[in-house]
Amino acid sequence: MNLAIRDIRHNKDRFILTCLGLGLLISVVMAMSGIYAGLITDATALLRQVDADIWVVEKDTFGPFADDSRIPEDLQYNIRSVPGVVQAAPLSFRNMQLDYRGRTLRFYLVGYRWDGIGGPRHLIAGRQIGRKHYELVADQKLGLNLGDVLHLGLHDYTVVGLTRNIVSPAGDPVIYASLADAQELSFQKTNEAIRNERARLAARLKNFEKKVPGLAHELEATVEEIVGNTHIVNAVIARIDRQETSEAVAARILRWTHYTALTSAQEEEILTKHVIEKPRRQLGLFRIILLVISAVIIALIVYTLTIEKLRDLATLKLIGAANRRIVGLIMQQSLAMGILGYLIGAAIIYSTYDKFPRRVVLLPIDMGVLFVIVIALCAVGSLQGVRTALKVDPSVILGT
């Protein structure tokens, strides 16, 4: 007979409640692992979607996601002329928020040339942007439907396509717009700001008029262009010839244009090791703390169950049961508790992970490693109980 199974049946309710509590704790550990993996996945989701070999940004900055970068839109033509570059296109990025039908939408606006590269590659519904103005492609996390109209800035924009799981490094869903629309929303000043800027520059031009008659009139058109200029982007992406290396072309771009050129690998490293470094470390530390707490709880549970069975263990010793049978009883109960707790935790997290506000990525390798850790913790946690059981004196049952 298997003593562990008979003892579990005898205390079935308490054993199930214990496993349920352990399962809830393990589900939290799984959630932390999933959020940790999701954080890294979210950080690189847009980067992988753009699928660029090189990111050209403002000199001495770390790219549009980690730093403020503003460069002229026509830089794309200089980049295209660099040997090794096959395609180049400008991109703009901006965080936005608006009230829509009684709820707040927070999203990451990405502007790209609708006839170029850098836009959404896979849609789950609808179509790509087909016009230069007033069309959007939105991620499904925003809860928008095809045909919905958003009022952004001074115009109405229609949702013509939907994507899945394309988010910013901060986890905000992405909305794609044509570059011209995104530039207007990101860089065009308000009417009041334009009037104030014109008045300020006009006052300065009057001083030049006194020194050089006629100069102010000649510069007036230039001032108007400067004030209203929106031909600014945050980055220019490039795809290179497969015969070239990203590092060589990036060095060539830096030498020719004096702008910072980052390879896709460098940009990914910046995102994962710098932009999300603190949240990543915090989640990792929290996961370790939860595992330590789980180990302590498992050890306490096994030890308590062993103490409660001391008289039964003494009886087994009195009738001649070998120590290995007693050790097997405690170890098997501990492992059964760990396995059942793991299964309960897995059932909980797999049925709820898609309801978390941030993406939860349950990687099979993480779940497998966690299972091994749980089994190891159960084995180690039972050692104190085993030690106590082996020390029990058979004479206890005789009342001596």
Kinemage of the C-alpha trace (Angstrom):
@kinemage 1
@onewidth
@group {chain A} dominant
@subgroup {mainchain}
@vectorlist {calphas} color= white
{ca met a 1} P 0.000 0.000 0.000
{ca asn a 2} L 1.066 3.600 -0.542
{ca leu a 3} L 1.070 5.352 2.811
{ca ala a 4} L 1.240 8.814 1.243
{ca ile a 5} L -1.959 8.280 -0.762
{ca arg a 6} L -3.799 6.782 2.226
{ca asp a 7} L -2.778 9.710 4.414
{ca ile a 8} L -3.875 12.227 1.749
{ca arg a 9} L -7.265 10.515 1.500
{ca his a 10} L -7.602 10.621 5.266
{ca asn a 11} L -6.986 14.409 5.312
{ca lys a 12} L -8.393 15.107 1.855
{ca asp a 13} L -10.077 18.462 2.524
{ca arg a 14} L -7.100 19.987 4.285
{ca phe a 15} L -4.716 18.720 1.604
{ca ile a 16} L -6.845 20.222 -1.192
{ca leu a 17} L -7.103 23.582 0.592
{ca thr a 18} L -3.340 23.574 1.133
{ca cys a 19} L -2.721 22.839 -2.555
{ca leu a 20} L -5.204 25.543 -3.548
{ca gly a 21} L -3.369 28.135 -1.445
{ca leu a 22} L -0.031 27.008 -2.862
{ca gly a 23} L -1.508 27.109 -6.375
{ca leu a 24} L -2.612 30.712 -5.903
{ca leu a 25} L 0.911 31.643 -4.833
{ca ile a 26} L 2.446 29.784 -7.780
{ca ser a 27} L 0.010 31.521 -10.148
{ca val a 28} L 1.361 34.872 -8.922
{ca val a 29} L 4.908 33.666 -9.642
{ca met a 30} L 3.783 32.604 -13.121
{ca ala a 31} L 2.140 35.981 -13.640
{ca met a 32} L 5.365 37.751 -12.690
{ca ser a 33} L 7.297 35.577 -15.145
{ca gly a 34} L 4.735 36.295 -17.855
{ca ile a 35} L 4.724 40.043 -17.188
{ca tyr a 36} L 8.547 40.010 -17.224
{ca ala a 37} L 8.576 38.290 -20.630
{ca gly a 38} L 5.742 40.515 -21.833
{ca leu a 39} L 7.663 43.630 -20.850
{ca ile a 40} L 10.566 42.596 -23.059
{ca thr a 41} L 8.221 41.573 -25.885
{ca asp a 42} L 6.378 44.899 -25.730
{ca ala a 43} L 9.648 46.837 -25.681
{ca thr a 44} L 10.715 45.345 -28.997
{ca ala a 45} L 7.295 44.827 -30.642
{ca leu a 46} L 7.314 48.041 -32.663
{ca leu a 47} L 11.012 47.699 -33.447
{ca arg a 48} L 10.449 44.242 -34.926
{ca gln a 49} L 7.331 45.392 -36.763
{ca val a 50} L 9.232 48.195 -38.506
{ca asp a 51} L 11.880 45.648 -39.510
{ca ala a 52} L 14.593 48.177 -40.330
{ca asp a 53} L 18.294 47.386 -40.568
{ca ile a 54} L 19.447 50.876 -39.546
{ca trp a 55} L 17.889 53.728 -37.576
{ca val a 56} L 19.219 57.207 -38.376
{ca val a 57} L 18.512 59.723 -35.606
{ca glu a 58} L 19.684 63.081 -34.326
{ca lys a 59} L 23.414 63.182 -33.606
{ca asp a 60} L 24.471 62.002 -30.137
{ca thr a 61} L 21.040 60.625 -29.265
{ca phe a 62} L 19.942 57.040 -28.629
{ca gly a 63} L 17.025 56.741 -30.988
{ca pro a 64} L 13.397 57.829 -31.028
{ca phe a 65} L 12.286 55.488 -28.224
{ca ala a 66} L 14.945 56.329 -25.652
{ca asp a 67} L 15.723 59.944 -26.495
{ca asp a 68} L 14.288 63.039 -28.129
{ca ser a 69} L 15.312 63.018 -31.780
{ca arg a 70} L 14.279 65.538 -34.435
{ca ile a 71} L 15.732 65.522 -37.916
{ca pro a 72} L 14.653 67.010 -41.280
{ca glu a 73} L 12.375 64.854 -43.389
{ca asp a 74} L 14.481 65.312 -46.525
{ca leu a 75} L 17.405 63.541 -44.843
{ca gln a 76} L 15.877 60.395 -46.348
{ca tyr a 77} L 17.275 61.389 -49.750
{ca asn a 78} L 20.809 61.653 -48.360
{ca ile a 79} L 20.437 58.237 -46.743
{ca arg a 80} L 19.223 56.666 -49.996
{ca ser a 81} L 22.370 57.864 -51.742
{ca val a 82} L 24.668 56.056 -49.293
{ca pro a 83} L 26.192 52.916 -50.854
{ca gly a 84} L 24.605 49.776 -49.445
{ca val a 85} L 21.225 51.353 -48.681
{ca val a 86} L 18.339 49.853 -50.662
{ca gln a 87} L 15.400 51.689 -49.103
{ca ala a 88} L 15.014 54.627 -46.723
{ca ala a 89} L 11.932 56.253 -45.250
{ca pro a 90} L 11.116 58.764 -42.495
{ca leu a 91} L 9.090 57.941 -39.374
{ca ser a 92} L 7.521 60.062 -36.666
{ca phe a 93} L 6.407 58.994 -33.183
{ca arg a 94} L 4.251 60.624 -30.550
{ca asn a 95} L 2.297 59.656 -27.421
{ca met a 96} L -1.293 60.874 -27.585
{ca gln a 97} L -4.420 60.745 -25.467
{ca leu a 98} L -8.020 61.704 -26.171
{ca asp a 99} L -11.534 61.168 -24.854
{ca tyr a 100} L -13.598 58.919 -27.085
{ca arg a 101} L -17.189 57.937 -26.360
{ca gly a 102} L -16.845 58.398 -22.633
{ca arg a 103} L -13.489 56.658 -22.237
{ca thr a 104} L -9.876 57.699 -22.465
{ca leu a 105} L -7.754 56.387 -25.307
{ca arg a 106} L -3.999 56.514 -24.778
{ca phe a 107} L -1.960 55.424 -27.759
{ca tyr a 108} L 1.326 55.793 -29.611
{ca leu a 109} L 0.997 57.550 -32.969
{ca val a 110} L 3.359 56.322 -35.694
{ca gly a 111} L 3.579 58.292 -38.922
{ca tyr a 112} L 5.012 56.673 -42.050
{ca arg a 113} L 4.940 57.188 -45.789
{ca trp a 114} L 1.861 55.236 -46.816
{ca asp a 115} L 3.631 54.234 -50.036
{ca gly a 116} L 6.919 53.387 -48.281
{ca ile a 117} L 8.342 51.158 -45.557
{ca gly a 118} L 7.845 51.236 -41.799
{ca gly a 119} L 4.093 50.651 -41.641
{ca pro a 120} L 2.109 47.688 -40.300
{ca arg a 121} L 3.010 44.482 -42.085
{ca his a 122} L 0.173 42.254 -40.878
{ca leu a 123} L -3.472 43.219 -40.410
{ca ile a 124} L -6.183 41.163 -38.730
{ca ala a 125} L -8.968 43.148 -40.389
{ca gly a 126} L -9.470 45.897 -42.942
{ca arg a 127} L -6.803 47.274 -45.235
{ca gln a 128} L -3.643 49.345 -45.266
{ca ile a 129} L -3.701 53.137 -45.427
{ca gly a 130} L -4.400 54.012 -49.052
{ca arg a 131} L -4.562 57.800 -48.981
{ca lys a 132} L -2.253 60.573 -47.895
{ca his a 133} L -4.737 61.973 -45.387
{ca tyr a 134} L -7.374 61.055 -42.811
{ca glu a 135} L -6.964 57.277 -42.549
{ca leu a 136} L -5.698 55.251 -39.575
{ca val a 137} L -4.684 51.685 -38.762
{ca ala a 138} L -5.181 50.915 -35.055
{ca asp a 139} L -4.261 48.090 -32.711
{ca gln a 140} L -7.213 46.033 -31.506
{ca lys a 141} L -6.330 46.704 -27.849
{ca leu a 142} L -7.845 50.155 -28.239
{ca gly a 143} L -11.250 48.561 -28.734
{ca leu a 144} L -11.868 50.368 -32.020
{ca asn a 145} L -13.743 48.937 -34.984
{ca leu a 146} L -13.402 49.428 -38.704
{ca gly a 147} L -15.136 52.626 -39.725
{ca asp a 148} L -14.793 54.336 -36.339
{ca val a 149} L -13.946 58.028 -36.601
{ca leu a 150} L -11.465 59.756 -34.267
{ca his a 151} L -11.205 63.524 -34.039
{ca leu a 152} L -7.498 64.347 -33.800
{ca gly a 153} L -6.278 67.901 -33.993
{ca leu a 154} L -8.425 69.751 -36.519
{ca his a 155} L -9.646 66.785 -38.566
{ca asp a 156} L -11.592 63.523 -38.414
{ca tyr a 157} L -9.750 60.277 -39.122
{ca thr a 158} L -11.326 56.957 -40.106
{ca val a 159} L -10.052 53.572 -38.898
{ca val a 160} L -9.518 51.443 -42.020
{ca gly a 161} L -7.418 48.596 -40.583
{ca leu a 162} L -6.700 46.712 -37.355
{ca thr a 163} L -3.492 45.133 -36.048
{ca arg a 164} L -2.763 42.834 -33.107
{ca asn a 165} L -0.173 43.251 -30.333
{ca ile a 166} L 1.684 46.207 -31.827
{ca val a 167} L 2.501 48.451 -28.890
{ca ser a 168} L 5.045 51.074 -27.886
{ca pro a 169} L 7.916 50.237 -25.504
{ca ala a 170} L 5.679 51.589 -22.719
{ca gly a 171} L 2.898 49.178 -23.666
{ca asp a 172} L 0.535 51.706 -25.287
{ca pro a 173} L -1.316 50.436 -28.390
{ca val a 174} L -0.077 51.843 -31.695
{ca ile a 175} L -2.098 53.837 -34.199
{ca tyr a 176} L -0.591 54.276 -37.664
{ca ala a 177} L -1.216 57.400 -39.739
{ca ser a 178} L 0.269 58.775 -42.932
{ca leu a 179} L 3.452 60.753 -42.359
{ca ala a 180} L 1.823 64.035 -43.412
{ca asp a 181} L -1.021 63.593 -40.925
{ca ala a 182} L 1.310 62.520 -38.123
{ca gln a 183} L 3.598 65.495 -38.740
{ca glu a 184} L 0.654 67.860 -38.562
{ca leu a 185} L -0.500 66.297 -35.283
{ca ser a 186} L 2.996 66.168 -33.800
{ca phe a 187} L 4.748 69.306 -34.993
{ca gln a 188} L 2.202 71.846 -36.180
{ca lys a 189} L 1.788 74.655 -33.678
{ca thr a 190} L -1.554 76.034 -32.589
{ca asn a 191} L -2.854 79.212 -34.195
{ca glu a 192} L -2.086 81.164 -31.028
{ca ala a 193} L 1.469 79.841 -30.908
{ca ile a 194} L 2.017 80.686 -34.581
{ca arg a 195} L 0.743 84.242 -34.087
{ca asn a 196} L 2.977 84.722 -31.049
{ca glu a 197} L 5.985 83.351 -32.928
{ca arg a 198} L 5.315 85.593 -35.915
{ca ala a 199} L 5.006 88.644 -33.671
{ca arg a 200} L 8.248 87.801 -31.893
{ca leu a 201} L 10.178 87.309 -35.136
{ca ala a 202} L 8.597 90.412 -36.707
{ca ala a 203} L 9.811 92.498 -33.784
{ca arg a 204} L 13.326 91.187 -34.280
{ca leu a 205} L 13.160 91.863 -38.030
{ca lys a 206} L 12.350 95.515 -37.383
{ca asn a 207} L 15.760 95.884 -35.790
{ca phe a 208} L 17.367 94.502 -38.957
{ca glu a 209} L 15.227 96.873 -41.051
{ca lys a 210} L 16.846 99.833 -39.352
{ca lys a 211} L 20.313 98.523 -40.147
{ca val a 212} L 19.646 97.109 -43.623
{ca pro a 213} L 16.598 98.698 -45.313
{ca gly a 214} L 14.497 96.179 -47.244
{ca leu a 215} L 15.940 93.131 -45.469
{ca ala a 216} L 12.882 92.541 -43.324
{ca his a 217} L 10.610 92.386 -46.362
{ca glu a 218} L 12.877 89.864 -48.083
{ca leu a 219} L 13.025 87.652 -44.990
{ca glu a 220} L 9.290 87.746 -44.345
{ca ala a 221} L 8.535 84.730 -46.544
{ca thr a 222} L 11.373 82.783 -44.955
{ca val a 223} L 10.020 83.555 -41.496
{ca glu a 224} L 6.569 82.320 -42.517
{ca glu a 225} L 8.097 79.049 -43.737
{ca ile a 226} L 10.130 78.558 -40.562
{ca val a 227} L 7.159 79.178 -38.283
{ca gly a 228} L 4.832 76.810 -40.146
{ca asn a 229} L 7.352 74.083 -41.010
{ca thr a 230} L 6.236 70.555 -40.095
{ca his a 231} L 8.645 68.620 -42.312
{ca ile a 232} L 10.323 67.119 -39.266
{ca val a 233} L 10.633 63.446 -38.338
{ca asn a 234} L 12.016 61.491 -35.401
{ca ala a 235} L 14.000 58.943 -37.381
{ca val a 236} L 14.842 57.739 -40.859
{ca ile a 237} L 14.937 53.975 -41.246
{ca ala a 238} L 16.944 52.131 -43.862
{ca arg a 239} L 17.087 48.653 -45.292
{ca ile a 240} L 20.378 47.555 -46.726
{ca asp a 241} L 21.730 45.284 -49.412
{ca arg a 242} L 22.024 41.701 -48.143
{ca gln a 243} L 25.644 41.705 -49.275
{ca glu a 244} L 26.437 44.488 -46.790
{ca thr a 245} L 26.667 44.448 -42.999
{ca ser a 246} L 24.598 46.800 -40.861
{ca glu a 247} L 27.676 47.967 -38.972
{ca ala a 248} L 29.546 48.934 -42.153
{ca val a 249} L 26.606 50.844 -43.641
{ca ala a 250} L 25.887 52.566 -40.302
{ca ala a 251} L 29.499 53.741 -40.116
{ca arg a 252} L 29.230 54.984 -43.692
{ca ile a 253} L 26.050 56.941 -42.894
{ca leu a 254} L 27.692 58.528 -39.852
{ca arg a 255} L 30.691 59.541 -41.929
{ca trp a 256} L 28.630 60.933 -44.803
{ca thr a 257} L 25.761 62.670 -42.973
{ca his a 258} L 27.046 63.306 -39.429
{ca tyr a 259} L 23.860 61.850 -37.955
{ca thr a 260} L 23.817 58.959 -35.492
{ca ala a 261} L 23.156 55.628 -37.217
{ca leu a 262} L 22.134 52.698 -35.024
{ca thr a 263} L 21.770 49.119 -36.168
{ca ser a 264} L 18.613 47.229 -35.274
{ca ala a 265} L 20.589 45.169 -32.744
{ca gln a 266} L 21.904 48.322 -31.067
{ca glu a 267} L 18.413 49.824 -30.919
{ca glu a 268} L 17.054 46.618 -29.375
{ca glu a 269} L 19.837 46.624 -26.792
{ca ile a 270} L 19.018 50.236 -25.892
{ca leu a 271} L 15.365 49.314 -25.419
{ca thr a 272} L 15.868 46.166 -23.353
{ca lys a 273} L 18.881 47.244 -21.285
{ca his a 274} L 18.175 50.919 -20.738
{ca val a 275} L 14.603 51.987 -21.480
{ca ile a 276} L 12.966 49.169 -19.490
{ca glu a 277} L 15.935 48.318 -17.259
{ca lys a 278} L 14.403 49.382 -13.929
{ca pro a 279} L 10.975 47.764 -14.455
{ca arg a 280} L 12.709 44.610 -15.693
{ca arg a 281} L 14.964 44.424 -12.638
{ca gln a 282} L 12.070 45.172 -10.313
{ca leu a 283} L 9.941 42.384 -11.774
{ca gly a 284} L 12.902 39.991 -11.626
{ca leu a 285} L 13.502 40.820 -7.960
{ca phe a 286} L 9.810 40.444 -7.157
{ca arg a 287} L 9.813 37.033 -8.839
{ca ile a 288} L 12.782 35.899 -6.734
{ca ile a 289} L 11.091 37.136 -3.553
{ca leu a 290} L 7.935 35.189 -4.416
{ca leu a 291} L 9.962 32.023 -5.003
{ca val a 292} L 11.664 32.425 -1.616
{ca ile a 293} L 8.280 32.957 0.043
{ca ser a 294} L 6.964 29.852 -1.722
{ca ala a 295} L 9.909 27.814 -0.442
{ca val a 296} L 9.328 28.988 3.134
{ca ile a 297} L 5.592 28.271 2.950
{ca ile a 298} L 6.161 24.800 1.502
{ca ala a 299} L 8.697 24.023 4.239
{ca leu a 300} L 6.314 25.242 6.959
{ca ile a 301} L 3.390 23.258 5.556
{ca val a 302} L 5.383 20.030 5.281
{ca tyr a 303} L 6.883 20.514 8.735
{ca thr a 304} L 3.456 21.200 10.268
{ca leu a 305} L 1.951 18.134 8.608
{ca thr a 306} L 4.863 16.056 9.892
{ca ile a 307} L 4.450 17.320 13.471
{ca glu a 308} L 0.753 16.435 13.344
{ca lys a 309} L 1.635 12.877 12.303
{ca leu a 310} L 4.367 12.244 14.868
{ca arg a 311} L 2.301 9.669 16.761
{ca asp a 312} L 1.419 7.916 13.507
{ca leu a 313} L 5.076 7.902 12.502
{ca ala a 314} L 6.035 6.554 15.919
{ca thr a 315} L 3.501 3.750 15.423
{ca leu a 316} L 5.045 2.891 12.072
{ca lys a 317} L 8.470 2.723 13.659
{ca leu a 318} L 7.117 0.587 16.484
{ca ile a 319} L 5.741 -2.022 14.090
{ca gly a 320} L 9.040 -2.121 12.244
{ca ala a 321} L 8.589 0.241 9.289
{ca ala a 322} L 11.893 1.143 7.651
{ca asn a 323} L 13.125 4.724 7.706
{ca arg a 324} L 13.002 4.863 3.909
{ca arg a 325} L 9.250 4.197 4.026
{ca ile a 326} L 8.743 7.096 6.428
{ca val a 327} L 10.962 9.334 4.304
{ca gly a 328} L 9.009 8.253 1.218
{ca leu a 329} L 5.718 9.137 2.923
{ca ile a 330} L 6.825 12.704 3.629
{ca met a 331} L 8.616 13.247 0.321
{ca gln a 332} L 5.741 11.876 -1.757
{ca gln a 333} L 3.210 14.067 0.035
{ca ser a 334} L 5.417 17.102 -0.447
{ca leu a 335} L 5.921 16.404 -4.163
{ca ala a 336} L 2.215 15.675 -4.665
{ca met a 337} L 1.399 18.981 -3.022
{ca gly a 338} L 3.871 20.794 -5.280
{ca ile a 339} L 2.635 19.145 -8.488
{ca leu a 340} L -1.036 19.723 -7.684
{ca gly a 341} L -0.294 23.308 -6.611
{ca tyr a 342} L 1.567 23.892 -9.878
{ca leu a 343} L -1.330 22.516 -11.930
{ca ile a 344} L -3.811 24.713 -10.056
{ca gly a 345} L -1.578 27.751 -10.556
{ca ala a 346} L -1.190 26.972 -14.271
{ca ala a 347} L -4.956 26.573 -14.674
{ca ile a 348} L -5.547 29.939 -13.004
{ca ile a 349} L -2.972 31.907 -14.983
{ca tyr a 350} L -3.769 30.325 -18.377
{ca ser a 351} L -7.448 31.177 -17.932
{ca thr a 352} L -6.831 34.794 -16.895
{ca tyr a 353} L -3.583 35.998 -18.528
{ca asp a 354} L -5.332 37.654 -21.469
{ca lys a 355} L -7.294 39.881 -19.075
{ca phe a 356} L -4.211 41.621 -17.656
{ca pro a 357} L -3.771 45.306 -18.655
{ca arg a 358} L -0.183 44.601 -19.741
{ca arg a 359} L 0.791 41.778 -22.032
{ca val a 360} L 1.549 38.485 -20.275
{ca val a 361} L 3.731 36.105 -22.291
{ca leu a 362} L 3.792 32.557 -20.896
{ca leu a 363} L 6.884 31.018 -22.444
{ca pro a 364} L 7.066 27.195 -22.321
{ca ile a 365} L 10.703 27.371 -21.216
{ca asp a 366} L 9.763 29.627 -18.282
{ca met a 367} L 6.907 27.351 -17.243
{ca gly a 368} L 9.177 24.298 -17.479
{ca val a 369} L 11.909 25.929 -15.396
{ca leu a 370} L 9.330 27.014 -12.817
{ca phe a 371} L 8.019 23.440 -12.565
{ca val a 372} L 11.529 22.152 -11.865
{ca ile a 373} L 12.019 24.907 -9.268
{ca val a 374} L 8.726 24.030 -7.546
{ca ile a 375} L 9.668 20.340 -7.382
{ca ala a 376} L 13.109 21.243 -6.027
{ca leu a 377} L 11.563 23.564 -3.425
{ca cys a 378} L 9.179 20.809 -2.333
{ca ala a 379} L 12.052 18.353 -1.991
{ca val a 380} L 14.210 20.817 -0.048
{ca gly a 381} L 11.260 22.033 2.015
{ca ser a 382} L 10.503 18.511 3.174
{ca leu a 383} L 14.011 17.963 4.595
{ca gln a 384} L 13.208 19.477 7.982
{ca gly a 385} L 10.075 17.353 8.179
{ca val a 386} L 12.082 14.252 7.268
{ca arg a 387} L 14.663 15.100 9.899
{ca thr a 388} L 11.965 15.481 12.557
{ca ala a 389} L 10.275 12.235 11.507
{ca leu a 390} L 13.502 10.245 11.701
{ca lys a 391} L 14.166 11.562 15.206
{ca val a 392} L 10.773 10.508 16.595
{ca asp a 393} L 11.013 7.963 19.400
{ca pro a 394} L 8.753 4.891 18.962
{ca ser a 395} L 8.199 4.896 22.721
{ca val a 396} L 6.068 8.047 22.296
{ca ile a 397} L 3.142 5.873 21.267
{ca leu a 398} L 3.468 3.887 24.502
{ca gly a 399} L 3.221 7.044 26.558
{ca thr a 400} L 6.668 6.597 28.122
